[in-house]
Amino acid sequence: MSKQVDVQDLKKGMYVIDLDRPWTETSFMFQGFEIRTDAQLRELQRLCRHVYVADHEGVVGVHQGDRKTAGAAGSGAVSGGDPRQAEVLAGSLAARRGPSIHGEPIPLEAEMPEARRLEADARAIMREMEDDVRLGRNINERGLQAIVTGMVDSVVRNPDALIWFTQLRDKDEYTALHSIRVAILALAFGRHLELTVSELNILGLGALLHDIGKLKISNDILNKPGRLTDQEITIVRSHVPEGVKILESLRHIPLAAVEVAACHHERYQGGGYSRGLSGDHIGLFGLMAAIVDTYDAITSDRAYHAGISAYEALGQIYALRNKEYHGGLVDCFIQCLGTYPLGSVVELTTGDVGVVIAINRQRYLRPKVALVRRADGAPFPAGAVVDLAAGREQTSSGVEIRRVLPVGAHGIQATDYMPLVT
């Protein structure tokens, strides 16, 4: 049940079901949300005259549970009361206004060449690290730190450039590429949360090395296509303490970076491993890593499952907010990647099919799309692009995204539509 409410009578805790105008005309991420901040109230009052809110206690009750757990994150009870983590999490749950501490991004095309170089260098040093761990040699800590520093600088300049390279997949190099992708996504996430450059360097290093313990586990188990035995599950889970042991033995790896490896399989309501932590005791970097690691894992092809679309992955993670993952951080991660992440294959209301090539972070439902296939199956000419946030005269009377298609639909490879890299 729902009831119409004048926007001047709205209060925090009400759950907005619908507006008096299309959602696509607003900047709200979700078509339905609980009002939690003054900024959300002001935005609703600015845009609408009235909205429709849940009128049944059972409907709102689902979200009252969210409020209980999310409220703890904003209260300062984070990882033993670390005030900096409390500050970041409290800020993540509020709608921010004003310029980022990192400034405005430079044009995507300008950053792509450097992003390509960094991704290639990261592959090389991760292969070197894998050999060093397996052969018992000293790890090139300085080289790893230099790569992360370069990635941080790139993400600060324009996060979408390196995010495009997370589209590159190779099952034969899963562990290394997964670690690189997790590092890129964690850095973009951290930039979105306004982490400082120093904090980003620590987070990025921990993310890049979060699965280092898997190098002590047989590939026959890691890549087993069938169901794992209880003993094999125990072995796989041992990669967390093994990774912590390796990282703690290194001289130049900050403790906060080690926490990424230690906590990326912990879960918000408990039930994760290997410390059995829950809630804010997991710590900010661990809470972030759990989201990012899961996202990349379920969008990747493995011997035991096919990867799903980024859009589906975000939906699955959102469904587990305040259960497996911190609710406020889930919301921020979706905002970071966009409702339709880069590389998503989408069908428009015209029936045309294309690939999302740029995110509009003011209007999440209206990205820029490279047009690939017409509704009748005929191909578009190379370079055809539609900006769904442009005026109606430029988008065939207000074209919108009708649905997201499965990965590889119509034989489309998203990487074929990456911005040109010279």
N, C-alpha and C positions, 0 to 999 in steps of 0.2 A: 504494500500500500504506500501511496505517496500523497503529499499535500503541497499546495502552492503556498509559497512564503514570500512576502515582500523582502527585498534584499536588505532593507534597513532593520528588519527583525531577525536577521540571521545571527547565530551564535556559534562559537566553537563547539565542536562535538556533533553538530548536525551533519548528516550524510547527504550530500547533493547527488541526486539521481539524474536530473535533467535541467536544462537551462531554457530561457525564453528565446534562444537563438541557437544556430548550429554550433557544435563544439569546435568545428574547424575555423570558426571566426575568433577563437580565443587562443590563449597561450597555455591553457591547461593541458597537462600531459594525459590525464586519464579521464575517460568518459564516465564519471562517477567517482567521488572521493569524499573523505571526511574533512571538514574544515578544522584545521589545527592551528593556523597562524593568523595574526592580524593582517598580514600581507594578502592572504587568500581572501579574507573578508573584504578588504579594500578593493581588490581586483574584481570580485563578484559585484560589488556595489557600483563600480565604475562601468562595467560592461552591461549589466542586466537591470531590469526593473523587478523581476521576480524569478524564482527558481523553484524546482520541485525537490522536496527532501523526503527521506524515508520517514514514514509515519507509524511503522510497526516496530515495537521494541525488539522483536526477533531479528529484523533486518539490520537495525543499528547495532545489535548486540555483537555481531561478527566483528565489527570495527572497534567496539569498546575494548576487546582483547588487545587489538593493535595499540590502543591508546595507553594501556597499562604498561606494555613492554617498551614502546617507543618513548614514553614519558621518562622512563628510567635513564634512557640514553641522553636525554637533554638535562638531566638533573645533576650531572657531574660524577656519577658513580661509574667511572670508566677505568678498567684495567687498574684496579687498586687506587682509584682516585686521581690518576694523572690529570692535572688541570689542562694541559695542552690537548690531550685527546678529548676531554670533555668539551673544550671550546670548539674543536673541529666538528664533533658530532652534533653539538647544539646548533652550530651554524648550518650543518647539512640539512637539518630538519626545517629550516626557515627559508622562505623565498628571499633570495639576495637581490639587492638593487645596487646599481653603481658599477664602476669598472672593476675588472679583475685585478688582483695584485700583479698578475703576469702581463697585463696590457692586452691590447687587441691583437689577434692572430694575424700573421702576414699571409698573403695569398697562398692558397694550397699549392698551386703550380710552382711557386718559388721554392717551396720546401721539399718537394718530391725528390729532386736529385740527391739531396743530403740524406733523406730518409732511406732511399734505396741503398746508398753506401753504408749507412749504419746497420741496416738489416743484414747485408752481406757480411760485414765485419763481425756482427753478432753471431751469425752462423759459424764463421770460421773459429772464433774463440770458444764457442760452445763445443765444437768438435774436439778442439785441443783439450778443453777441460775434461771431456768424457774420457779421452785417452789417458790423461794424467791420473784421474781417479782410479780407473781400472788397472793401471800399471803401478799405482802407488807412488807416483811422482808428485813433486810440489805443484800446487795449482797456481796459475798466473793471476794472482789477486789483483795486481795493479792493472793488468790488461782488462779484466772484467770490470773494474771500477771505471776505467777510461771509457769503455763502451757505454756503461750506464750513464755516465756524465754527458756523453754525446746524445744519448737518447732523451735525457731530461731536457737538454737545451733544445732539441728538435720539437719535443712535445710542448714546451713553453712557447716556441715560435708559432707552431700550428699543430695541434694534436692529431688532426685528421690525416696528415701525411703518413705517419707511421701506422695509424690504424688501418689504412688501406693495405699495408703489407701483412696484416693479420689474415688477409684473405688467402695468402699463399699456404698451401697444404701439401704435405708429403708424408704418407704413412710410414715410409722407411726411415724418416727422421723425426718421428713423432715427439720423442722426449725433448730433444733440443728445440724444435720449432714451437712446441707447446710452451716451453719455458720462455722463449723469446716473445711469443704472443701474450702470455700472461704478464710479462714485464711491461710491454707496450700498453696493454689495457689498464694495468694498475697505475701506470704513470698518467695516462689520460684521465682516469678516475680521480687520482690525487690532484691533478691540476684543476679539475672541476670543483673539488672540495677546497680549493685555495690553499693546499699545502705549500710550504715554502720550498725553494730549490733544494735546500739542505735536506729537508724531510723527503722530498721526491727522490733524491739520490739514495737514501737509505732504503726507502720502499722499493725502488727499482732494483737495487742489488738483491734484496731478499726475494723479490718476485722472480728474478732471473735464476736464482739458485734454489727455489723452493722445492724442486723435485730431485735435488742432487743425490738423495738417498736411493733413488731408483737405480742408480748405476751399480748398486751392490746386489741387485735382484736380477735373476735370469730373465732374458727376453722371452723365453718359452712360457714363463708364467705371465709376464706383463702383456704379452700379445696373444694369450690363449683365447681362441674363439669361443670355446664352450664355457660352461659354468665352472667357477673355481670351487675347489674343495675347501673345507674349513681351514685346513693347514695352509693352503695357498693364499687364502684371504689374510691369514695371520702374517704370512711372509710379505705380501704386498703392503700391508699396513705398517710393517717394520721400516718402510722407507722414511717415515717421519722421524723416529728416533735416530735412525742411521744418518739421515741428513743433518739433524741437529748436531750429532757427534762430529761429523766432518767439519761443519761450519764453525763449531766452537773451538776446533783445533787450529783454525786459521788466525793469523795475527791481526789482519786488517779488516775483518768483517764485524761491523757494529752489532751489539746485542739485539737492537731493535730489528735489524735485518734477519737475524737468526729466528726471531719470533714469527716471521712470515712462514718459514719452513715448519716451525713447530706447531702453528695454529691453523694452517689452511684447510685442515679437515675437521676442525672443531665446528660445532653447530649451535645456533643461538639458543635453542631450548635443550641443549645437551644431546647426548647420543652420538657425538662425533668421536674422533680419536686424535692423538693418543693420550691426552691428559684428561679428557672428560670434562673440559671447561664448558661453561654456559654463560649466556648474557654478555654483559660488558666486561666480564673477567677475561674474555678472549682477547681484548685489546683492539684498537682501531685497525692496525695493519692486518691482524688475523681476520677480523670481520670483513675487511675489504677483499683479502686474498681468497676467502671462502667463496665469495660471489664471483670473482673474476675467474678463478680456477674452474669452477663448475661451468660457467658460461662457455669457456673455450673447450672444455672436455666434451660437452654435449653438442657443440656445433662441429666437432671434428669426426671424420671417419676413422673408425678403429676396426680391428679384426672382429670384435664382438658387437659392434653396432654402427649404423650409418648416422652421420651427423645430421642434425636438424637445422632449420633456418635460424638466423639470428633472432628474428621476430618471435618464432616459437619458443626459443630458448629464454628470451626475456619474459615471455608469458609464464613459462614453467617456474622461473625463479620468483616472479612476482606472486605466484600462487602460494609460495612457501615463505613469504615475508613474515617476520616475527615468529616463524617456526624454525626453519633451518637457517634463515639469514636475517640480519638486522633490517627492520622494515624501512627506516629512514634512509639507510644506505642503498637499499634496493631501489627506492624511488630515485635517488641521485644517480645511480648507475644507469638507469634507463634514460634519465635526462642527459647524461653524458654521451651515450651512444645514439640517442634519438629513438623515437617510437619505431621508425623504420631505419635500422642501422645501415651504414655504408655497405654496398654490395648486395642489398636485398633485391630479389627479383619480384617485381610487382605488376599487377594488372590494374590499369586505370579504368575509370568509369566509361571511357570511350571504347574499351575492349583492347586497346593497345597495351603492349607489354614492354617493360623497360627495366633498367637497373638504377637503384638509388646511388647517385654519385656525390651528393653534397647534402649535409644536414642543415636545416634551418632551426636554430636553437631558440628562436622567438616564436616560431609556429611549427611545432614538432610534426604535425600531420601533413605539412606541405614542403617536402624536400625537393631537391632538384633531381630530375630523372633523365638518364640517357635512354632515348627511345630505340628499341631494337626490332620489334615485330608488330605490324599492324593487326587490327582485329581480324582482317581477312587472311592473315598469315603471311602477307607480303613483307619483306624487310624494309626498314627505314634506311635512308641514306646515311652513310657514316657521319657522325658528328651531330645528329639530330638530338636536341635536348629540350626539355620543357621544365620551366621553373614553376612549380605548383603554387608558390607564394606570390607570383606575379599577378598583375591585374587580370580581370576576366577577359579583356580584349586580347591578352597574350596567351591564354590557356583554354581556348575553345569553350568559352562560357563557363569557366570554373571547373575544370577537370580536377578530379580527386583520385586518391588511391582506393580501389574497390577491395582488393585483397592482396595478401602476400602469397606468392607461389612457392612450391617446394624448391629446395636447392637443385639446380640443374634443369629446371623446367624448360621445355622447348630447346634443350641443348645449350642454354645460355650459361656462359662462364663469366662470373662477375669480374674476374681479373682482366678480361679483354676490354673492360671499360674504365680501368684505372686512368686517372689523369696522366697525360703524357709525361714521361720521365726522360729528359734529354741527357 
